[in-house]
Amino acid sequence: MRYAMANLDLGLITARRGDLESAVQHGRAALKPKRRSGDLLPRANELRSRLEEHYPREKRVTEFADQLREERRALPPGAG
């Protein structure tokens, strides 16, 4: 979980710096582990929002948003 949260933090930092490629890579890496904490998806959503705000038509951002949506759908009922 620490690895995933660290990747999200790095994703947010690199997004602030304007490094889209690195931000998306960190976001996707954060979603790879199957173990989840309650903070992971809301934090990933924060990264998604920031990326969509700054890069609204970027394909990589759309793909990350789609991946995040699929992660939310895969949650058991009542988990998120």
KERO-207189 format. One line per field, with one value per residue: residue in three letters; x, y, z of N, C-alpha, C in turn; residue number from 1. Coordinates in nm, 3 decimals. Example, Ala and Ser with C-alpha at 12.3 -4.5 7.8 and 13.67 -1.06 7.14 Angstrom:
// residues 2
marti <- c(ALA:SER) $
n_x <- c(1.319:1.285) $
n_y <- c(-0.569:-0.225) $
n_z <- c(0.780:0.708) $
ca_x <- c(1.230:1.367) $
ca_y <- c(-0.450:-0.106) $
ca_z <- c(0.780:0.714) $
c_x <- c(1.320:1.290) $
c_y <- c(-0.330:0.003) $
c_z <- c(0.780:0.787) $
sevex <- c(1:2) $
***
This chain:
// residues 80
marti <- c(MET:ARG:TYR:ALA:MET:ALA:ASN:LEU:ASP:LEU:GLY:LEU:ILE:THR:ALA:ARG:ARG:GLY:ASP:LEU:GLU:SER:ALA:VAL:GLN:HIS:GLY:ARG:ALA:ALA:LEU:LYS:PRO:LYS:ARG:ARG:SER:GLY:ASP:LEU:LEU:PRO:ARG:ALA:ASN:GLU:LEU:ARG:SER:ARG:LEU:GLU:GLU:HIS:TYR:PRO:ARG:GLU:LYS:ARG:VAL:THR:GLU:PHE:ALA:ASP:GLN:LEU:ARG:GLU:GLU:ARG:ARG:ALA:LEU:PRO:PRO:GLY:ALA:GLY) $
n_x <- c(0.082:0.196:0.369:0.191:0.056:0.272:0.337:0.110:0.142:0.381:0.283:0.103:0.282:0.447:0.254:0.186:0.419:0.404:0.466:0.328:0.348:0.501:0.337:0.103:0.214:0.293:0.043:-0.087:0.082:0.027:-0.222:-0.183:-0.120:-0.325:-0.421:-0.590:-0.626:-0.856:-0.803:-0.683:-0.823:-0.975:-0.758:-0.632:-0.831:-0.811:-0.570:-0.653:-0.846:-0.687:-0.524:-0.715:-0.807:-0.588:-0.509:-0.729:-0.798:-0.625:-0.518:-0.388:-0.466:-0.740:-0.737:-0.626:-0.828:-1.035:-0.930:-0.929:-1.204:-1.286:-1.160:-1.308:-1.559:-1.503:-1.496:-1.623:-1.976:-2.079:-1.823:-1.713) $
n_y <- c(-0.120:0.120:0.162:0.202:0.435:0.610:0.621:0.754:1.002:1.082:1.095:1.310:1.516:1.520:1.581:1.840:1.962:1.953:1.725:1.512:1.243:1.104:1.143:1.000:0.744:0.694:0.703:0.483:0.277:0.284:0.170:-0.095:-0.296:-0.538:-0.525:-0.297:0.022:0.227:0.485:0.488:0.487:0.734:0.912:0.853:0.942:1.212:1.266:1.200:1.403:1.633:1.586:1.575:1.834:1.985:1.860:1.805:1.676:1.475:1.155:0.966:1.050:1.007:0.728:0.658:0.755:0.585:0.340:0.383:0.408:0.147:0.013:0.109:-0.001:-0.268:-0.300:-0.457:-0.461:-0.181:-0.112:0.122) $
n_z <- c(0.000:0.071:-0.139:-0.352:-0.267:-0.255:-0.526:-0.621:-0.494:-0.619:-0.878:-0.858:-0.796:-1.026:-1.214:-1.137:-1.210:-1.478:-1.620:-1.797:-1.898:-1.702:-1.480:-1.547:-1.572:-1.306:-1.182:-1.300:-1.213:-0.944:-0.933:-0.990:-0.781:-0.619:-0.363:-0.157:0.003:0.186:0.112:-0.134:-0.394:-0.381:-0.373:-0.614:-0.779:-0.733:-0.865:-1.126:-1.168:-1.162:-1.384:-1.592:-1.581:-1.668:-1.903:-2.096:-2.340:-2.383:-2.475:-2.307:-2.055:-2.063:-2.086:-1.839:-1.670:-1.750:-1.664:-1.388:-1.343:-1.402:-1.192:-0.976:-1.038:-0.999:-0.731:-0.434:-0.349:-0.159:-0.082:-0.169) $
ca_x <- c(0.000:0.283:0.419:0.083:0.033:0.390:0.322:0.010:0.206:0.471:0.199:0.053:0.396:0.489:0.146:0.203:0.538:0.374:0.519:0.212:0.386:0.540:0.219:0.017:0.286:0.282:-0.097:-0.113:0.158:-0.042:-0.341:-0.146:-0.140:-0.467:-0.456:-0.633:-0.667:-0.970:-0.757:-0.618:-0.903:-0.999:-0.633:-0.615:-0.930:-0.753:-0.475:-0.732:-0.906:-0.582:-0.482:-0.824:-0.814:-0.477:-0.493:-0.864:-0.815:-0.511:-0.559:-0.334:-0.549:-0.866:-0.711:-0.611:-0.962:-1.108:-0.875:-0.978:-1.346:-1.294:-1.122:-1.423:-1.663:-1.461:-1.509:-1.743:-2.084:-2.062:-1.682:-1.659) $
ca_y <- c(0.000:0.239:0.178:0.259:0.574:0.687:0.645:0.860:1.128:1.119:1.133:1.446:1.609:1.534:1.651:1.983:2.009:1.950:1.603:1.427:1.103:1.050:1.145:0.888:0.621:0.675:0.672:0.344:0.189:0.283:0.086:-0.234:-0.392:-0.569:-0.487:-0.157:0.090:0.314:0.614:0.476:0.533:0.879:0.982:0.835:1.031:1.347:1.274:1.203:1.536:1.729:1.561:1.616:1.980:2.042:1.790:1.750:1.598:1.384:1.015:0.897:1.089:0.934:0.588:0.648:0.773:0.461:0.238:0.415:0.375:0.001:-0.024:0.137:-0.100:-0.399:-0.306:-0.526:-0.369:-0.115:-0.086:0.249) $
ca_z <- c(0.000:0.073:-0.275:-0.432:-0.225:-0.297:-0.669:-0.640:-0.455:-0.728:-0.991:-0.834:-0.805:-1.165:-1.284:-1.107:-1.283:-1.620:-1.682:-1.817:-1.915:-1.572:-1.392:-1.585:-1.537:-1.161:-1.152:-1.341:-1.124:-0.814:-0.943:-1.019:-0.671:-0.597:-0.226:-0.157:0.125:0.160:0.060:-0.264:-0.508:-0.377:-0.407:-0.758:-0.840:-0.725:-0.977:-1.248:-1.180:-1.197:-1.522:-1.682:-1.580:-1.745:-2.032:-2.116:-2.463:-2.395:-2.476:-2.189:-1.940:-2.080:-2.056:-1.693:-1.613:-1.776:-1.574:-1.254:-1.342:-1.394:-1.056:-0.890:-1.070:-0.950:-0.584:-0.384:-0.311:-0.030:-0.051:-0.215) $
c_x <- c(0.086:0.337:0.314:0.060:0.151:0.382:0.218:0.067:0.300:0.394:0.147:0.164:0.434:0.380:0.157:0.319:0.517:0.427:0.407:0.249:0.420:0.421:0.128:0.084:0.275:0.140:-0.131:-0.040:0.089:-0.163:-0.308:-0.167:-0.289:-0.512:-0.484:-0.656:-0.784:-0.930:-0.707:-0.702:-0.941:-0.874:-0.605:-0.713:-0.882:-0.652:-0.550:-0.791:-0.803:-0.540:-0.589:-0.836:-0.708:-0.461:-0.627:-0.881:-0.704:-0.555:-0.510:-0.415:-0.682:-0.848:-0.694:-0.747:-1.046:-1.061:-0.927:-1.126:-1.367:-1.257:-1.238:-1.535:-1.631:-1.472:-1.632:-1.850:-2.060:-1.919:-1.636:-1.763) $
c_y <- c(0.126:0.269:0.246:0.406:0.664:0.718:0.753:0.996:1.176:1.161:1.275:1.549:1.630:1.602:1.802:2.043:2.005:1.828:1.500:1.279:1.038:1.044:1.027:0.755:0.592:0.639:0.528:0.245:0.177:0.189:-0.061:-0.329:-0.415:-0.537:-0.337:-0.105:0.179:0.447:0.608:0.533:0.681:0.961:0.970:0.925:1.176:1.368:1.283:1.343:1.640:1.711:1.604:1.767:2.041:1.982:1.726:1.661:1.495:1.238:0.940:0.928:1.015:0.787:0.566:0.661:0.647:0.349:0.260:0.380:0.223:-0.049:-0.001:0.036:-0.236:-0.411:-0.385:-0.424:-0.312:-0.080:0.050:0.336) $
c_z <- c(0.000:-0.067:-0.362:-0.395:-0.264:-0.447:-0.696:-0.602:-0.566:-0.852:-0.977:-0.847:-0.951:-1.250:-1.260:-1.185:-1.434:-1.693:-1.692:-1.821:-1.781:-1.476:-1.420:-1.549:-1.388:-1.120:-1.185:-1.251:-0.989:-0.816:-0.968:-0.902:-0.645:-0.455:-0.224:-0.015:0.087:0.099:-0.084:-0.378:-0.499:-0.414:-0.557:-0.833:-0.838:-0.840:-1.109:-1.272:-1.224:-1.343:-1.621:-1.690:-1.672:-1.886:-2.072:-2.239:-2.483:-2.379:-2.351:-2.064:-1.946:-2.045:-1.906:-1.625:-1.633:-1.683:-1.432:-1.240:-1.330:-1.255:-0.959:-0.913:-1.011:-0.798:-0.545:-0.343:-0.170:0.006:-0.095:-0.266) $
sevex <- c(1:2:3:4:5:6:7:8:9:10:11:12:13:14:15:16:17:18:19:20:21:22:23:24:25:26:27:28:29:30:31:32:33:34:35:36:37:38:39:40:41:42:43:44:45:46:47:48:49:50:51:52:53:54:55:56:57:58:59:60:61:62:63:64:65:66:67:68:69:70:71:72:73:74:75:76:77:78:79:80) $
***
